[in-house]
Amino acid sequence: MTKFVKACICAKLGHMTKIDKQAAAETETTPAPSRGQARREDILRAASDLLIDEGYARFSARGVAGRAGIRLSHVQYYFAHADDMIVMLLDRFIAEYGDAVRTQFHNASGTPEKRLRQALSFLLNDPDYRDRCSIFMAEVASLAARNDTIAEALTRYYMVYQGALEALLSEINPALKGERRAVRARQCLALIEGSAQTSRYMTARFVGEANEPASDARDLTKAILRLISTAQ
């Protein structure tokens, strides 16, 4: 992974995280972006903020221009269609957040269980993901139901996500191969995504006691390890 992920999902959407700060320290000598690059980033940041704050129903190039404080023609110069902004944000999500999770797994020490738990804890407890990116992804999914271009980008996201999980599963249980490993990876993906989206709502009112982040990661790790423990 390049520069230990300059941006972890939402950081790339304009919200600095600890990973960002480390990456920034490592790249102090990187030349400043051109004016065009800076303008593009401003537009993408505004697009992310608008989608999160207002929802897909009010997302438009005009709305992004208003958020960014620039003319509509400037937005359209860089992005001919409003959905092009969403596709670019989602593609960045694909390229970089998977690397962040894999890095957490590979940099951890101990048993495969401990390494997996650390990676999942990072995913479930990263404040940017929990507080903003889960909303972003929910809004993207709503858009994808009505927009073929965004649906294709979301499909790419899940294909890359599954590939990353297959690579992790092959390290944890090398006996899993071929289609069986792909099936288990899809099942793990569903477990992870479901946990990430619902853990904040599963309070004492529903399950008898408040879920702690560490407990969420531990229980999810156990579920995944049970799922992939055999090659059958």
Secondary structure, 3 states (H helix, E strand, C coil): CHHHCCCCHHHHHCCCCHHHHHHHHHCCCCCCCCHHHHHHHHHHHHHHHHHHHHCHHHCCHHHHHHHHCCCHHHHHHHCCCHHHHHHHHHHHHHHHHHHHHHHHHHHCCCCHHHHHHHHHHHHHHCHHHHHHHHHHHHHHHHHHCCCHHHHHHHHHHHHHHHHHHHHHHHHHCCCCCHHHHHHHHHHHHHHHHHHHHHCCCCCHHHHCCCCCHHHHHHHHHHHHHHHCCCCC
